[in-house]
Amino acid sequence: MRLNILEINWLEVEQCNKEKTIAFIGLAPIEEHGRHLPLGVDVYETQYWMENSLSKLEVEFGDYTFLTMPVITFGHANMKGIPGNIHLSQQLLYELVLVTVNNIVEWGIEHIVIISGHADPKHTIAIEQACEKVNNENGIVAFAPMGAIFSKKVPIKAGNQDQDMKQKLKAYPNDFHAGWIETSNMLEIRKDLVKHDFMKQPDIIVNDKDMLNPEVVMTKTSGYGHLGYPKEASAMLGKTLNKAVIEKIRYCTSCFIKRQNFQQFAHHKLYGIPSLHVKGVE
């Protein structure tokens, strides 16, 4: 059963079987995604992935209640020079997640899952740090698998990746922002919001190391706003990509609900780099 917290009252929250209630939190910023995509890409992806993974989880956990809420439209990034971004500092994002999750813990909920369509490592790591603090104080109650999913720590078999997609990823790597991956996703999720000239956008390439340097990213994206290969996008690719992410979210969340082997999906692969952490957080 799925309940929207906007549509229920406090008595209905109180009456939930807390051991069999999962609260889903969506978190993604409003930000520029090139000339061809809307500012809400990460929000649309988050909502779409949550709704579809929840449909699968409702089948798998038929006697559980899933609490949903609107996507919280904030996140962390350090992108300058193009209008349309609403970004929080990493510290403020951490505090936002911490306060939100702690409030839900006070309801007695024992399973809280945070989903985000925003792949910036410092964004996902801030969320993971907040979950870790909550868990240290309350036992294991909060889980954020997107860092593991984005950094390819989740087994490919959980995403059903086919050979054509593997070849596409190999031929057009480092498609970091509003390139063929996000454009394909949006062609399936909200085709009406994708500008028809996406196939005319130039290839803008940056490597993994330079992605961690805001000045390099700002220079590369200047005048366009994307990093990657938008013209390689298609709705068919989007269907395959979204399906893979949805299945990975289902798989990771299932492991968390069962408390079986979920710890391997609790952190981004770069979590061990101190410079990517929120400073001064235990």
C-alpha positions as CSV (number, residue, x, y, z in Angstrom):
1,M,0.0,0.0,0.0
2,R,1.2,3.5,-0.9
3,L,0.2,6.6,1.1
4,N,1.0,10.2,0.2
5,I,1.8,12.0,3.5
6,L,0.1,15.1,2.2
7,E,-3.2,13.2,2.1
8,I,-3.2,11.5,5.5
9,N,-3.5,12.8,9.0
10,W,-1.3,12.2,12.1
11,L,-3.5,9.5,13.4
12,E,-3.0,7.5,10.2
13,V,0.8,7.9,10.6
14,E,0.5,6.8,14.2
15,Q,-1.5,3.7,13.2
16,C,1.1,2.5,10.6
17,N,2.9,-0.7,11.6
18,K,6.3,1.0,12.1
19,E,8.2,-2.2,11.5
20,K,6.5,-2.6,8.1
21,T,6.4,1.1,6.9
22,I,9.0,2.6,4.5
23,A,9.3,6.3,4.1
24,F,10.6,7.4,0.7
25,I,12.3,10.8,0.4
26,G,13.1,12.3,-3.0
27,L,15.8,15.0,-3.1
28,A,17.1,16.8,-6.2
29,P,18.0,20.3,-7.2
30,I,16.7,22.7,-9.7
31,E,19.6,23.4,-12.1
32,E,20.5,24.1,-15.7
33,H,20.8,21.2,-18.0
34,G,22.0,22.7,-21.2
35,R,20.0,24.5,-23.9
36,H,17.9,21.5,-24.7
37,L,16.7,20.3,-21.3
38,P,14.5,21.9,-18.6
39,L,15.8,23.0,-15.2
40,G,13.8,20.2,-13.5
41,V,15.6,17.2,-15.1
42,D,16.9,15.8,-11.7
43,V,13.5,16.3,-10.1
44,Y,11.7,14.5,-12.9
45,E,14.2,11.7,-12.9
46,T,13.9,11.3,-9.1
47,Q,10.1,11.3,-9.2
48,Y,9.9,8.8,-12.1
49,W,12.5,6.4,-10.6
50,M,10.8,6.5,-7.2
51,E,7.3,5.9,-8.5
52,N,8.3,3.0,-10.7
53,S,10.6,1.3,-8.1
54,L,7.8,1.7,-5.6
55,S,5.5,-0.2,-7.9
56,K,7.9,-3.1,-7.9
57,L,8.5,-3.0,-4.2
58,E,4.7,-3.0,-3.5
59,V,4.5,-6.4,-5.3
60,E,7.6,-7.7,-3.4
61,F,6.5,-6.4,0.0
62,G,2.7,-6.7,-0.2
63,D,2.1,-6.3,3.5
64,Y,4.2,-3.1,3.8
65,T,3.1,0.5,3.7
66,F,5.1,2.9,1.6
67,L,4.9,6.6,2.6
68,T,5.7,9.1,-0.2
69,M,6.1,12.9,-0.3
70,P,6.8,15.5,-2.9
71,V,10.4,15.7,-4.1
72,I,12.5,18.2,-2.0
73,T,13.9,20.4,-4.7
74,F,17.3,21.2,-3.2
75,G,20.8,19.7,-3.6
76,H,24.4,20.6,-3.7
77,A,26.6,21.5,-6.7
78,N,29.1,24.1,-7.6
79,M,28.1,25.2,-11.0
80,K,28.4,28.9,-11.9
81,G,28.1,31.1,-14.9
82,I,24.7,30.0,-16.2
83,P,21.4,31.1,-14.7
84,G,18.8,28.6,-13.4
85,N,20.6,26.9,-10.6
86,I,19.3,26.7,-7.0
87,H,22.1,25.0,-5.0
88,L,22.8,24.6,-1.3
89,S,26.2,24.4,0.3
90,Q,27.2,20.8,1.1
91,Q,26.9,21.7,4.8
92,L,23.4,23.0,4.5
93,L,22.3,20.0,2.4
94,Y,23.7,17.7,5.1
95,E,21.7,19.6,7.8
96,L,18.5,19.6,5.7
97,V,18.7,15.8,5.3
98,L,19.6,15.3,8.9
99,V,16.7,17.3,10.2
100,T,14.3,15.7,7.7
101,V,15.3,12.2,8.5
102,N,15.4,12.8,12.3
103,N,11.8,14.1,12.1
104,I,10.6,10.9,10.4
105,V,12.6,8.8,13.0
106,E,10.5,10.6,15.7
107,W,7.4,9.2,14.0
108,G,8.7,5.7,14.8
109,I,9.5,4.8,11.2
110,E,12.2,2.2,11.0
111,H,12.9,2.2,7.2
112,I,13.8,5.5,5.5
113,V,15.1,5.5,1.9
114,I,16.4,8.6,0.2
115,I,16.4,8.7,-3.7
116,S,18.1,11.4,-5.8
117,G,18.5,12.0,-9.5
118,H,21.4,14.3,-8.9
119,A,24.8,12.5,-9.3
120,D,27.3,15.0,-8.0
121,P,29.5,13.0,-5.6
122,K,29.6,15.7,-2.9
123,H,25.8,15.8,-3.0
124,T,25.4,12.0,-2.6
125,I,28.1,11.9,0.1
126,A,26.5,14.6,2.1
127,I,23.3,12.6,2.1
128,E,25.2,9.5,3.1
129,Q,26.9,11.3,6.0
130,A,23.6,12.4,7.3
131,C,22.2,8.9,7.1
132,E,25.3,7.6,8.9
133,K,24.9,10.0,11.7
134,V,21.2,9.1,12.1
135,N,22.0,5.4,12.1
136,N,24.8,5.8,14.7
137,E,22.3,7.4,17.0
138,N,19.2,5.4,16.3
139,G,20.3,2.0,14.9
140,I,20.0,1.3,11.2
141,V,16.9,3.2,10.0
142,A,18.1,5.4,7.0
143,F,19.6,4.3,3.6
144,A,20.7,6.3,0.5
145,P,21.7,4.0,-2.3
146,M,22.1,6.5,-5.2
147,G,25.8,7.1,-4.6
148,A,26.5,3.4,-5.0
149,I,24.2,3.2,-8.1
150,F,25.7,6.2,-9.8
151,S,29.3,5.0,-9.1
152,K,28.5,1.6,-10.5
153,K,28.8,-0.4,-7.2
154,V,25.5,-2.1,-7.8
155,P,25.8,-5.4,-9.7
156,I,25.0,-5.0,-13.4
157,K,22.7,-8.0,-13.2
158,A,20.5,-5.9,-10.9
159,G,20.1,-3.4,-13.8
160,N,19.7,-5.9,-16.7
161,Q,22.2,-4.0,-18.8
162,D,22.3,-5.3,-22.4
163,Q,25.2,-5.5,-24.8
164,D,24.1,-2.5,-26.9
165,M,24.0,-0.3,-23.8
166,K,27.5,-1.5,-22.8
167,Q,28.8,-0.6,-26.2
168,K,27.2,2.8,-26.1
169,L,28.7,3.6,-22.7
170,K,32.1,2.5,-24.0
171,A,31.8,4.6,-27.2
172,Y,30.5,7.7,-25.5
173,P,32.0,7.8,-21.9
174,N,32.2,10.6,-19.4
175,D,28.6,11.8,-20.3
176,F,28.4,13.7,-17.1
177,H,25.7,16.3,-17.4
178,A,22.8,16.8,-19.8
179,G,24.5,14.6,-22.4
180,W,23.1,11.5,-24.1
181,I,22.2,9.7,-20.9
182,E,20.1,12.4,-19.3
183,T,18.6,13.5,-22.6
184,S,17.6,9.9,-23.3
185,N,16.1,9.6,-19.8
186,M,14.0,12.7,-20.4
187,L,12.9,11.6,-23.9
188,E,11.2,8.8,-22.1
189,I,10.0,10.6,-19.0
190,R,8.9,14.0,-20.5
191,K,9.6,14.1,-24.2
192,D,7.5,17.3,-24.5
193,L,10.1,19.1,-22.4
194,V,13.1,18.2,-24.6
195,K,14.0,20.8,-27.2
196,H,14.0,19.5,-30.8
197,D,17.5,20.8,-31.4
198,F,19.2,18.4,-28.9
199,M,20.7,16.6,-31.9
200,K,22.5,19.8,-32.9
201,Q,24.3,20.3,-29.6
202,P,28.1,19.9,-29.8
203,D,30.0,17.2,-28.0
204,I,31.7,18.7,-24.9
205,I,34.2,16.4,-23.2
206,V,35.7,16.4,-19.8
207,N,37.5,13.6,-17.9
208,D,36.8,12.2,-14.4
209,K,39.5,14.2,-12.7
210,D,38.5,17.6,-14.3
211,M,34.9,17.0,-13.2
212,L,36.0,17.6,-9.6
213,N,37.4,21.1,-10.6
214,P,34.6,23.7,-10.8
215,E,36.6,26.1,-12.8
216,V,37.3,23.5,-15.6
217,V,33.6,22.6,-15.6
218,M,32.5,26.2,-15.8
219,T,34.9,26.9,-18.7
220,K,33.8,23.7,-20.6
221,T,30.1,24.3,-20.2
222,S,30.2,28.1,-21.0
223,G,27.5,29.1,-23.4
224,Y,25.9,25.6,-23.5
225,G,25.6,24.0,-20.0
226,H,26.1,20.4,-20.9
227,L,28.9,17.9,-20.7
228,G,28.8,14.9,-23.0
229,Y,27.0,14.0,-26.2
230,P,23.4,15.1,-26.3
231,K,22.9,14.2,-30.0
232,E,23.4,10.5,-29.3
233,A,20.3,10.4,-27.2
234,S,17.1,8.5,-28.0
235,A,13.8,7.5,-26.3
236,M,14.7,3.8,-26.7
237,L,18.0,4.4,-24.8
238,G,16.1,6.3,-22.2
239,K,13.7,3.4,-21.6
240,T,16.6,1.0,-21.1
241,L,18.5,3.4,-18.9
242,N,15.5,4.3,-16.7
243,K,14.6,0.6,-16.4
244,A,18.1,-0.2,-15.2
245,V,18.1,2.5,-12.5
246,I,14.6,1.6,-11.3
247,E,15.6,-2.1,-11.0
248,K,18.8,-1.1,-9.1
249,I,16.8,1.1,-6.7
250,R,14.4,-1.8,-6.1
251,Y,17.2,-4.3,-5.6
252,C,19.1,-2.0,-3.1
253,T,16.0,-1.1,-1.2
254,S,14.9,-4.7,-1.0
255,C,18.3,-5.6,0.5
256,F,17.8,-2.7,3.0
257,I,14.3,-3.7,4.0
258,K,15.5,-7.3,4.6
259,R,18.7,-5.9,6.2
260,Q,20.7,-8.3,4.0
261,N,23.9,-7.2,2.3
262,F,22.7,-3.6,2.0
263,Q,25.8,-2.1,3.6
264,Q,27.8,-2.5,0.4
265,F,25.3,0.0,-1.3
266,A,25.4,2.6,1.5
267,H,28.2,4.7,0.1
268,H,29.5,6.2,-3.1
269,K,32.8,4.6,-4.3
270,L,34.5,8.0,-3.6
271,Y,33.3,8.1,0.0
272,G,36.7,7.4,1.3
273,I,38.1,10.7,0.0
274,P,38.0,13.1,2.9
275,S,38.0,16.2,0.7
276,L,34.5,15.2,-0.6
277,H,33.0,15.1,2.9
278,V,31.1,17.7,4.7
279,K,33.7,19.3,7.0
280,G,33.4,19.0,10.8
281,V,30.9,16.2,10.7
282,E,31.5,13.2,12.9
